[in-house]
Amino acid sequence: MLKYLLVVGVIVFVYFIFIKKKPEVRKKETQTKEEIPSSEMVECAECGIYCELEDTILSKNRYYCSKECVKRS
């Protein structure tokens, strides 16, 4: 009986040490709000929606969300 318990104990030990995978910690989940980069939002001069500053079109010192809005103004 002691032999069987010893064999089961060794199998359990090997499983937990070598086979069972440890949970991975993802870097994005551990970031705080201060670490996440953000950009400035501006309002389209024609339709009024807000877009990121990098995605807008500057024409006549006004920001537009698309070429269609530039043509309409």
Chimera marker file (.cmm) of the C-alpha trace (Angstrom):
<marker_set name="trace">
<marker id="1" x="0.000" y="0.000" z="0.000" r="1" g="1" b="0" radius="0.5"/>
<marker id="2" x="2.851" y="2.387" z="0.775" r="1" g="1" b="0" radius="0.5"/>
<marker id="3" x="4.321" y="1.713" z="-2.688" r="1" g="1" b="0" radius="0.5"/>
<marker id="4" x="1.121" y="2.858" z="-4.399" r="1" g="1" b="0" radius="0.5"/>
<marker id="5" x="0.934" y="6.060" z="-2.388" r="1" g="1" b="0" radius="0.5"/>
<marker id="6" x="4.569" y="6.775" z="-3.153" r="1" g="1" b="0" radius="0.5"/>
<marker id="7" x="4.042" y="6.212" z="-6.903" r="1" g="1" b="0" radius="0.5"/>
<marker id="8" x="0.935" y="8.440" z="-6.902" r="1" g="1" b="0" radius="0.5"/>
<marker id="9" x="2.850" y="11.108" z="-4.982" r="1" g="1" b="0" radius="0.5"/>
<marker id="10" x="5.714" y="11.047" z="-7.499" r="1" g="1" b="0" radius="0.5"/>
<marker id="11" x="3.256" y="11.295" z="-10.423" r="1" g="1" b="0" radius="0.5"/>
<marker id="12" x="1.480" y="14.253" z="-8.805" r="1" g="1" b="0" radius="0.5"/>
<marker id="13" x="4.825" y="15.924" z="-8.061" r="1" g="1" b="0" radius="0.5"/>
<marker id="14" x="6.015" y="15.500" z="-11.687" r="1" g="1" b="0" radius="0.5"/>
<marker id="15" x="2.689" y="16.813" z="-12.989" r="1" g="1" b="0" radius="0.5"/>
<marker id="16" x="2.777" y="20.001" z="-10.931" r="1" g="1" b="0" radius="0.5"/>
<marker id="17" x="6.459" y="20.702" z="-11.545" r="1" g="1" b="0" radius="0.5"/>
<marker id="18" x="6.890" y="19.872" z="-15.238" r="1" g="1" b="0" radius="0.5"/>
<marker id="19" x="3.546" y="19.501" z="-16.994" r="1" g="1" b="0" radius="0.5"/>
<marker id="20" x="1.130" y="22.040" z="-15.532" r="1" g="1" b="0" radius="0.5"/>
<marker id="21" x="1.519" y="25.426" z="-17.223" r="1" g="1" b="0" radius="0.5"/>
<marker id="22" x="1.684" y="28.530" z="-15.119" r="1" g="1" b="0" radius="0.5"/>
<marker id="23" x="-0.690" y="31.386" z="-16.054" r="1" g="1" b="0" radius="0.5"/>
<marker id="24" x="0.907" y="34.030" z="-18.241" r="1" g="1" b="0" radius="0.5"/>
<marker id="25" x="0.821" y="37.645" z="-17.143" r="1" g="1" b="0" radius="0.5"/>
<marker id="26" x="0.106" y="39.938" z="-20.061" r="1" g="1" b="0" radius="0.5"/>
<marker id="27" x="1.760" y="43.314" z="-20.105" r="1" g="1" b="0" radius="0.5"/>
<marker id="28" x="-1.244" y="45.202" z="-21.502" r="1" g="1" b="0" radius="0.5"/>
<marker id="29" x="-3.493" y="44.064" z="-18.673" r="1" g="1" b="0" radius="0.5"/>
<marker id="30" x="-1.083" y="45.341" z="-16.055" r="1" g="1" b="0" radius="0.5"/>
<marker id="31" x="-0.776" y="48.837" z="-17.530" r="1" g="1" b="0" radius="0.5"/>
<marker id="32" x="-2.373" y="51.689" z="-15.655" r="1" g="1" b="0" radius="0.5"/>
<marker id="33" x="-4.276" y="54.544" z="-17.247" r="1" g="1" b="0" radius="0.5"/>
<marker id="34" x="-1.237" y="56.820" z="-17.025" r="1" g="1" b="0" radius="0.5"/>
<marker id="35" x="0.831" y="54.422" z="-19.148" r="1" g="1" b="0" radius="0.5"/>
<marker id="36" x="-1.693" y="54.159" z="-22.008" r="1" g="1" b="0" radius="0.5"/>
<marker id="37" x="-0.886" y="56.783" z="-24.652" r="1" g="1" b="0" radius="0.5"/>
<marker id="38" x="-3.717" y="59.084" z="-25.673" r="1" g="1" b="0" radius="0.5"/>
<marker id="39" x="-4.101" y="61.749" z="-28.313" r="1" g="1" b="0" radius="0.5"/>
<marker id="40" x="-6.012" y="64.972" z="-28.517" r="1" g="1" b="0" radius="0.5"/>
<marker id="41" x="-9.525" y="64.922" z="-29.964" r="1" g="1" b="0" radius="0.5"/>
<marker id="42" x="-10.764" y="67.753" z="-32.208" r="1" g="1" b="0" radius="0.5"/>
<marker id="43" x="-14.182" y="68.526" z="-33.677" r="1" g="1" b="0" radius="0.5"/>
<marker id="44" x="-14.794" y="68.438" z="-37.431" r="1" g="1" b="0" radius="0.5"/>
<marker id="45" x="-15.676" y="71.951" z="-38.649" r="1" g="1" b="0" radius="0.5"/>
<marker id="46" x="-18.326" y="70.594" z="-41.054" r="1" g="1" b="0" radius="0.5"/>
<marker id="47" x="-20.179" y="67.668" z="-39.460" r="1" g="1" b="0" radius="0.5"/>
<marker id="48" x="-19.226" y="68.136" z="-35.796" r="1" g="1" b="0" radius="0.5"/>
<marker id="49" x="-17.904" y="64.665" z="-34.970" r="1" g="1" b="0" radius="0.5"/>
<marker id="50" x="-14.773" y="64.281" z="-32.879" r="1" g="1" b="0" radius="0.5"/>
<marker id="51" x="-11.654" y="62.655" z="-34.379" r="1" g="1" b="0" radius="0.5"/>
<marker id="52" x="-8.121" y="62.122" z="-33.200" r="1" g="1" b="0" radius="0.5"/>
<marker id="53" x="-5.878" y="64.989" z="-34.212" r="1" g="1" b="0" radius="0.5"/>
<marker id="54" x="-3.593" y="62.629" z="-36.160" r="1" g="1" b="0" radius="0.5"/>
<marker id="55" x="-6.505" y="61.444" z="-38.345" r="1" g="1" b="0" radius="0.5"/>
<marker id="56" x="-7.881" y="64.852" z="-39.307" r="1" g="1" b="0" radius="0.5"/>
<marker id="57" x="-7.307" y="67.009" z="-42.388" r="1" g="1" b="0" radius="0.5"/>
<marker id="58" x="-6.270" y="70.620" z="-41.829" r="1" g="1" b="0" radius="0.5"/>
<marker id="59" x="-7.663" y="73.037" z="-44.429" r="1" g="1" b="0" radius="0.5"/>
<marker id="60" x="-8.012" y="76.810" z="-44.091" r="1" g="1" b="0" radius="0.5"/>
<marker id="61" x="-6.984" y="76.584" z="-40.404" r="1" g="1" b="0" radius="0.5"/>
<marker id="62" x="-9.922" y="74.244" z="-39.663" r="1" g="1" b="0" radius="0.5"/>
<marker id="63" x="-9.944" y="70.515" z="-38.912" r="1" g="1" b="0" radius="0.5"/>
<marker id="64" x="-12.036" y="68.096" z="-40.976" r="1" g="1" b="0" radius="0.5"/>
<marker id="65" x="-12.697" y="64.384" z="-40.491" r="1" g="1" b="0" radius="0.5"/>
<marker id="66" x="-12.688" y="63.431" z="-44.202" r="1" g="1" b="0" radius="0.5"/>
<marker id="67" x="-12.203" y="64.713" z="-47.735" r="1" g="1" b="0" radius="0.5"/>
<marker id="68" x="-15.977" y="64.824" z="-48.203" r="1" g="1" b="0" radius="0.5"/>
<marker id="69" x="-16.320" y="67.328" z="-45.357" r="1" g="1" b="0" radius="0.5"/>
<marker id="70" x="-13.554" y="69.467" z="-46.858" r="1" g="1" b="0" radius="0.5"/>
<marker id="71" x="-15.399" y="69.506" z="-50.213" r="1" g="1" b="0" radius="0.5"/>
<marker id="72" x="-18.751" y="70.421" z="-48.565" r="1" g="1" b="0" radius="0.5"/>
<marker id="73" x="-17.341" y="73.469" z="-46.786" r="1" g="1" b="0" radius="0.5"/>
<link id1="1" id2="2" r="1" g="1" b="0" radius="0.2"/>
<link id1="2" id2="3" r="1" g="1" b="0" radius="0.2"/>
<link id1="3" id2="4" r="1" g="1" b="0" radius="0.2"/>
<link id1="4" id2="5" r="1" g="1" b="0" radius="0.2"/>
<link id1="5" id2="6" r="1" g="1" b="0" radius="0.2"/>
<link id1="6" id2="7" r="1" g="1" b="0" radius="0.2"/>
<link id1="7" id2="8" r="1" g="1" b="0" radius="0.2"/>
<link id1="8" id2="9" r="1" g="1" b="0" radius="0.2"/>
<link id1="9" id2="10" r="1" g="1" b="0" radius="0.2"/>
<link id1="10" id2="11" r="1" g="1" b="0" radius="0.2"/>
<link id1="11" id2="12" r="1" g="1" b="0" radius="0.2"/>
<link id1="12" id2="13" r="1" g="1" b="0" radius="0.2"/>
<link id1="13" id2="14" r="1" g="1" b="0" radius="0.2"/>
<link id1="14" id2="15" r="1" g="1" b="0" radius="0.2"/>
<link id1="15" id2="16" r="1" g="1" b="0" radius="0.2"/>
<link id1="16" id2="17" r="1" g="1" b="0" radius="0.2"/>
<link id1="17" id2="18" r="1" g="1" b="0" radius="0.2"/>
<link id1="18" id2="19" r="1" g="1" b="0" radius="0.2"/>
<link id1="19" id2="20" r="1" g="1" b="0" radius="0.2"/>
<link id1="20" id2="21" r="1" g="1" b="0" radius="0.2"/>
<link id1="21" id2="22" r="1" g="1" b="0" radius="0.2"/>
<link id1="22" id2="23" r="1" g="1" b="0" radius="0.2"/>
<link id1="23" id2="24" r="1" g="1" b="0" radius="0.2"/>
<link id1="24" id2="25" r="1" g="1" b="0" radius="0.2"/>
<link id1="25" id2="26" r="1" g="1" b="0" radius="0.2"/>
<link id1="26" id2="27" r="1" g="1" b="0" radius="0.2"/>
<link id1="27" id2="28" r="1" g="1" b="0" radius="0.2"/>
<link id1="28" id2="29" r="1" g="1" b="0" radius="0.2"/>
<link id1="29" id2="30" r="1" g="1" b="0" radius="0.2"/>
<link id1="30" id2="31" r="1" g="1" b="0" radius="0.2"/>
<link id1="31" id2="32" r="1" g="1" b="0" radius="0.2"/>
<link id1="32" id2="33" r="1" g="1" b="0" radius="0.2"/>
<link id1="33" id2="34" r="1" g="1" b="0" radius="0.2"/>
<link id1="34" id2="35" r="1" g="1" b="0" radius="0.2"/>
<link id1="35" id2="36" r="1" g="1" b="0" radius="0.2"/>
<link id1="36" id2="37" r="1" g="1" b="0" radius="0.2"/>
<link id1="37" id2="38" r="1" g="1" b="0" radius="0.2"/>
<link id1="38" id2="39" r="1" g="1" b="0" radius="0.2"/>
<link id1="39" id2="40" r="1" g="1" b="0" radius="0.2"/>
<link id1="40" id2="41" r="1" g="1" b="0" radius="0.2"/>
<link id1="41" id2="42" r="1" g="1" b="0" radius="0.2"/>
<link id1="42" id2="43" r="1" g="1" b="0" radius="0.2"/>
<link id1="43" id2="44" r="1" g="1" b="0" radius="0.2"/>
<link id1="44" id2="45" r="1" g="1" b="0" radius="0.2"/>
<link id1="45" id2="46" r="1" g="1" b="0" radius="0.2"/>
<link id1="46" id2="47" r="1" g="1" b="0" radius="0.2"/>
<link id1="47" id2="48" r="1" g="1" b="0" radius="0.2"/>
<link id1="48" id2="49" r="1" g="1" b="0" radius="0.2"/>
<link id1="49" id2="50" r="1" g="1" b="0" radius="0.2"/>
<link id1="50" id2="51" r="1" g="1" b="0" radius="0.2"/>
<link id1="51" id2="52" r="1" g="1" b="0" radius="0.2"/>
<link id1="52" id2="53" r="1" g="1" b="0" radius="0.2"/>
<link id1="53" id2="54" r="1" g="1" b="0" radius="0.2"/>
<link id1="54" id2="55" r="1" g="1" b="0" radius="0.2"/>
<link id1="55" id2="56" r="1" g="1" b="0" radius="0.2"/>
<link id1="56" id2="57" r="1" g="1" b="0" radius="0.2"/>
<link id1="57" id2="58" r="1" g="1" b="0" radius="0.2"/>
<link id1="58" id2="59" r="1" g="1" b="0" radius="0.2"/>
<link id1="59" id2="60" r="1" g="1" b="0" radius="0.2"/>
<link id1="60" id2="61" r="1" g="1" b="0" radius="0.2"/>
<link id1="61" id2="62" r="1" g="1" b="0" radius="0.2"/>
<link id1="62" id2="63" r="1" g="1" b="0" radius="0.2"/>
<link id1="63" id2="64" r="1" g="1" b="0" radius="0.2"/>
<link id1="64" id2="65" r="1" g="1" b="0" radius="0.2"/>
<link id1="65" id2="66" r="1" g="1" b="0" radius="0.2"/>
<link id1="66" id2="67" r="1" g="1" b="0" radius="0.2"/>
<link id1="67" id2="68" r="1" g="1" b="0" radius="0.2"/>
<link id1="68" id2="69" r="1" g="1" b="0" radius="0.2"/>
<link id1="69" id2="70" r="1" g="1" b="0" radius="0.2"/>
<link id1="70" id2="71" r="1" g="1" b="0" radius="0.2"/>
<link id1="71" id2="72" r="1" g="1" b="0" radius="0.2"/>
<link id1="72" id2="73" r="1" g="1" b="0" radius="0.2"/>
</marker_set>
